[in-house]
């Protein structure tokens, strides 16, 4: 069962990546979907057993979460704090 969870996490990474790319094409409604799918994929990757799919899920979903949530938070908090 845990080996299949890693595969699901990898599939969710590719879905999140697709949604994130669609958000770059001008439709911002896909950005929230990409974040939600990547967060679910990251949680599932943490639960998954040792496999290549776990590593892909952790790395890929983690990168999407970092790019969409952490980097904008840091930029708006520390660097872009003047109107």
PyMOL commands that set and color helices and strands:
alter all, ss='L'
color gray80, all
select helices_A, chain A and resi 2-24+29-47+52-79
alter helices_A, ss='H'
color red, helices_A
deselect
rebuild
show_as cartoon
